[in-house]
Amino acid sequence: MSEELKLDLLKRLDACGAVEDAAAAYPGVAVEAILGALKSLESQEKVAYETLATEVWSVEAEGEDQLAHGSYEAQIFAAVPPGDEGISIDELKARFGAAKASLGQGRGFKNKWIKKTGANVVRLVDAIVDETRADLETIKATGTHPAKDVLKALKGRGLIKAAKVLSYAVRKGPRFSTELKKQATDLTAAMLHSGAWKTAEFKKFNFDALGISPAGGHLHPLMKVREEFRQVFFEVGFVEMPTNSFVESAFWNFDALFVPQKHPSRKLQDTFYVRDPPAATSLPAFWQDVKRVHESGGYGSIGHRCEWDVDEAQCLVLRTHTTPVSARMLYQLAQGPYRPAKYFSIDRVYRNEAVDNTHLAEFHQVEGAIADKNMSLGSLIDFLGVFFEKMGITNLRFKPTFNPYTEPSMEIFSWHEESGKWLEIGNSGMFRPEMLRPMGLPEDVKVAGFGLSLERPTMIKYGIDNIRKLFGHSVAVSMIEASPACRLDKKMGQEVFQAAD
Ligand code: PHE
């Protein structure tokens, strides 16, 4: 069929030069079939075509009724006898039904054909012209009406409806011929051998065809946001820290950070302890300096002034934050000659938390540390401004807070336009000498640190309201497949995020 149609179209074009209305030329043929034939011929440049869309109006059931018996207003007019008496409204209702009587009277009043006197309706004119019916006749006969406002009004009254009818105006294409050659889809070895390639017609590639989306290889939204953050860190000269020690000794997770052994965050209800193996087999050489600074201070500090137990430090925990990652790196830095350093990491941490819509026992932290002789709280504030600006977050505020390992410490807030609130987006501070000096860092080397969660910005970015839909066993694979690429843009500035914790 479609081959026949194509050949016939070409013949008609050959004879007449153009087919102005292809749908009219092939009355029994579906427009889809005509379009299919045209597309195929167009791809061979045999024809060129233009789509013609016309509005065709048809009369609805209520319109048909008025076409047959006169418009409701004309019917009502006919029912009103001439003279001053007229007819009672109740009578009209009884004769035509309430709806029809009221519609017909309404239009009759409007046309000034009839008027109401008391409970009756009387004529105002002797004769009328039923324009509604005449218009409906025109539309039924021609599919349209010369006056646009008539079409609009009758459509508004529910008497007619429009449908789009497509057709095509077809002309000869640059490679017009009446012959249909089978087009080759590939250049084959046989064609090269036989020389058939010289005369063969090749099917054009359709570069607009949508590809099949691959079934695998989708990055989780958290990983997409992580990648954007990583790029921001790299842009400002940071080095990525190794984060593969998910199990840490309490020493690195807490003690090296000057977290007192009696600190509440070390309790079972906040930290996951590892039972097997029971303890870390070795501690770094400076553990005795850590013990000393905890027990009796040093470097201008009086310490925690309570006994420090090495067994406690050797307990194994699932790291509760990524600051031990920074601590290990700073310790390593202290072992070599002085050089400034900028470190970051983004990886998983664990807390023994009750899981709810915004908290998981397992989440990701973004961590940064800057070691420099000139580092100060002022330069940290300055740096954070630059860092967050790269993510489109410009409006920052800082609030003093307490961390065992930083002094001073600042919570980072950002203005959240949508909620009209200052949102906490991170935590930061200057690492204490009680942490840095036992590692062997010189007195004049200052280290600033900061941390935030990865989940918060990801949820905001991807419009996910429940963290369990983002991470864990309730995650829908389709969500991961469907999540678009992450770009941190200016809009992100309005969508600020909350810190870890
Ligand atoms: N470790 C802190 C937290 O878990 C974040 C932080 C990192 C604060 C570095 C100060 C310095 O929230």
Residues whose N, C-alpha, C, O or C-beta is under 5 A from the ligand:
A	BS01	LIG	H321 T323 G368 T406 N427 S428 G429 G449 F450 G451 A500
